[in-house]
């Protein structure tokens, strides 16, 4: 099961990074990681700690949302006028 989840993280991260128009180096700079480490995570050749995944997603404007144990997705945090946040 962990292998399946790990296989979802890299493509998800790459897609979200692409939506923001960031390079691997730029994303790495936001969270204090090298470009090569970001590349390894996206390629699925490096496991990622949960705390690292949370930091990466937050730097892209997302929060981690876990539903079904085999499904990991990111929820975009949208600012509401009264300081509340909602998820998509």
N, C-alpha and C positions, 0 to 999 in steps of 0.2 A: 504494500500500500504506500509506503514512504517513497519508493521509486516512482510510482505513478504521480504522486503529488510533486515530487522534485522535478519531474518532467514537464509539469504545467507552469512552474515558476519562471523559468527562463524565457519562454515565448511570451508570457504575460508581461514580464518586465520589459522586454524588448519592444513590444507593441505600445505600452504606455510611454516609454521613453521616446519612441518615434512620434507619438501624438503630440508630445511637448516640443518636438524638434531639437532634442538634445543629443549630443554625441555621448559615447560611453565615457569619455574623459570628463565631459561637463557633469554628467551624473555622478561619477566617482568623486569629483571635487566637492560636490554638495554634501557628500556623506563621509568624506575622508578615506576613500578607497582608490586604488589604482585602476586605470583603464583596463588592464589585463585581468584584474579580479572581476570587474563588471562583465567582461567578455566571457570569462569562464562560467559565471553564474548564468548568463543568457544562453550559453551553449550547452548548459546542463552538465558540464564537467567538474563543477564545484558545488558542493552542498552549501546552502546558505542558512545561517542561524535565523531563528524567528525574529530576534531583535534587529538583525541586519535587514531582513525583508521589510519589517515595519518602517525602519528608517528610510529605506529606498523608496517605498511607496509614499511616505509622508513628504519626502523631498519632491515628489512628482504631483502632490496635491491629492493623494488618495489615502484611504485607510484600508486595512486588511479586513475582509469579510469572509468568514468561513462558514459554510453551510453544511451540506453533505460532506462527510469525511473525505470523499474523493474529489471534491470540487473546491478550488480556491479561486477567488476573484477579487478584484479591487473595486471599491465603491468610491466614486468621486465625491468629495466633500464640497458642497455648494453653500456659499454663505447666504444666509437669509437676512433681510433688513434688520430684524431685532436681535442680531447676534447669534441666532440659532443656526445650526447646520442641518442639512438634510442630505440623504444619500441617494444616489441613482444606481 
